[in-house]
Amino acid sequence: PALSLAIKKIENELGVLIFERNRMGISLTTVGEKIVNQAQIVLEEVDKIKAISKVEKNTQQVEVKIGLIYSIAPYLLPSIIPLVKNSSPEIILEAEEDITTNLIKKLEEGSIDAAIIALPFVVPGIETQPLYDEPFKVLIPTKHPWNNKQKINAKELKNEKILLLDNTHCFSMQVREACPGISDKAEVQAGTSLETIRNMVASNLGISILPQSATANNYSNNLINILPFESPIPFRRVAMAFRRGSSKQSSLVKIVKSITSVKEKIIAS
């Protein structure tokens, strides 16, 4: 009786007969056959949805969006993306490059979950986790008089033409703060990327200061030489910034561990 009432209710809602009732029994009407066939398709699709949900619950995949400043991204991402994929397959890592001021806005509005930046980075509601300290090195053309030197004193920079990123990039400010030898009297010419700076040095247009990761062997050039600084060595502190109380915190912790596990490789010269 309950089934008959349910069928009758459906027929009333649809305004058609699904079953024919006669002395021979009950059979599907023509439209009833179509409705039942479609209902079977719907049930199969519902099963697929349940299967997808089950897989999602089992894998607990988490999409994590990270922004990186331009002077870090090209040298960090090639090591980190495959490492995170292998060690934490549940994390779907998406990365983008931008300047610090834009990354702050994106963090605050929630369009990214974290940012890889250089300290200091003081933003209300944003926490930072230091990752590694990265020394700076001096990039000179092979024809430069310093080619016979083993190390450079930061004070010697004051008489040189220095090639730095333009002021929209925080790395220029980091270099100026870490290298007091770059005074207001020093001639500074701006470039748009570290690779542009590298090529300008190779063309004998000046010297530059780069983060050690940007001077690794795979970025070497027979037209330039790389020299370390004398102690105290200028450096920057690279950190991850994220919103306080982030729902992705457990995934971010795994990414931090991945980065710190290969920090020596990242900044290897």
C-alpha positions, 0 to 999 in steps of 0.5 A: 500500500505504501508503494502504491501511494508513493507511485500515485503521488508521483503520477499526480505530481507529473500529471501522467500515468506511469503504470497501467492497471488492468485485470492482467496486472500492472505494466509500464505505460509508454511514458512510464518506460521513459520515466523509469529509464531516466530515473535509472540514469539519475540513480547511476549519476547519484552513485557517481557523486557518492563515489567522488565524495568518498574519494575526496574524503579519503584523500582529503585533497587541499588546494593551497595557493601561494604567492612568491616575490619575483626574486624568490620564485624562480629559484625556489619553485623548481625544488619545492613543487615536485617535493610537495607533490611527492611528500604530500600528494593530498596538497594541490599547490598553486603558485604565482609571482608578484611584488610584496605590496600586491601579495599583502593585498591578496593575503588580506582578501584571501585570494592566496593562502600564504606568501613567500617573502623576505622579512621584515613583513609586519602586517596586522593579522598576518603571521610569519614563519622564517624559512632560511637565511640567504646570503647576498653575492656580488656579480661582476663582468669578467673585465672588471678590476675586481676579478683578482679579488677573493672577497668583496667588502661591502664598503667598496660598493660606494664607487661602483655603478650598481644594477638593481631591480626597480623600486617596485621590487622589495629586493632593492630595498633589502640590498640597500639596507644590507649593504651600507656601501651603496650610498646616495652617491653610488650610481644605481641603474634599475632593471626589471628582473634578476635575469635582466640584471644578469645580462646587463652585468654580462654586457659590462654595464655595471655590477650587481648584488644578487641573492645566492640562489640566483647565482647557483651553477645552473645560472652561471655565465662565462661573461660574469664572475660571482664573488662572496662578501667579507664578513659580516655577510649581507643576507636576507631572511626568507619567510612564509606569511599567512593569515592568523588562524588559517584553515590551511595551516596543517598543509602550510606546515607541511610546505614549510617542512618541505622548504626547510628540508632542501634549503641548502640546495635552494641557496647552494652556490 
